[in-house]
Amino acid sequence: MVFFTCFVLLGIWIGDLFEADSTSRTVFSYFIKSTTSETIELYVFCSLSTVSFILSLSTFFSDPKVASSVGGLLYAAISIVSMIATSQKREEIYYIVCLFPQSALTLGVRNGSGMYVEGFSFHRIISMVLFDFFLYLILYLYLDQVVKDENGVRKPLLFFLDALKTNKESAASSNEVPMKEMLMSSENVQSDFSSAKFHEMIHGADYLKKSVQISNLTKKFGGFTAVDNISFPIYEGQIFCLLGHNGAGKTTTINMLTGLLEIDGGKVVYDEEDLAENMEKVRSKIGVCTQHDILFEKLRVCEHLELIAKLRKLPENDIPAAVEEALRKVNLVNERDKFSE
């Protein structure tokens, strides 16, 4: 923030050097002519808008070094272009310039000191800055869902319209090819079908409910195929074991099944819910135990369970009972207040 303020003041000072009126060549004249409340109001709102602006840009970068470099150049370029544009003293240009928080701050400072911004009031600038805050915040929340990243699964561009679609599930179920028919070929007519090289047949599989159905699951990293067209069911009430040597794709498969990696090909169905179409609903039904313990040294046993319950979006009133039930099941009732360190 200190750098941000110094950069704006330096820009104003450079702009003042080109002014013919020497009486306006005071960078700090804004603070002399404006009230303290206006100064605080301008800087607070511009700071909030800058944060939301930076957040929206962050969705396009995964490397912090690249993000900081590009962000710095973009920041400077916007400031220079805005400074040149405002020299034309046109109202429509002021509105466009105010779409960028740092430029709006510059206009606000100049407005308070009586420079350049005749006819464009201070309250208009504040209104535009507030508009920027909500605009970039909404843009960030949207882009964070749809921009592809190396982690997580992106949503469709119009994912927010899914709630408006009626009878979607019923139409899909009526037109969809049964999963069993899709998986079985002429050579593999058994109901307990799997693409695994070594597969233990489950007797009576026709009478078991399929909790999870994986079909032709594929994942590629560039030219390398980490998971190659695998298919298998997981039945309710059964313990399923996925074995393979190092690098066989076990972790990649689990990451796709839990939504940590985007699926390049194939289909995953949890209890008749398509993972790609109903990610949030599927996640509410599954749990993952990682190979490394995720414990926080400063949290007690019960606090860990409360955290997980909140992450799973359990109703607040149900959390205490859920925590007690979990402690009882693993015989940790007497250890509930101990730290994990």
Secondary structure, 3 states (H helix, E strand, C coil): CHHHHHHHHHHHHHHHHCCCCHHHCCCCHHHHHCCHHHHHHHHHHHHHHHHHHHHHHHCCCCCHHHHHHHHHHHHHHHHHHHHHHHCCCCHHHHHHHCCCHHHHHHHHHHHHCCCCCCCCCHHHHHHHHHHHHHHHHHHHHHHHHHCCCCCCCCCCCCHHHHHHCCCHHHHHHHHCCCHHHHHCCCCCCCCCCCCCCCCCCCCCHHHCCEEEEEEEEEEEECCEEEEEEEEEEEECCCCCCCCCCCCCCHHHHHHHHCCCCCCCEEEEEECCEECCCCHHHHHCCCCCCCCCCCCCCCCEHHHHHHHHHHHCCCCHHHHHHHHHHHHHHCCCHHHCCCECC
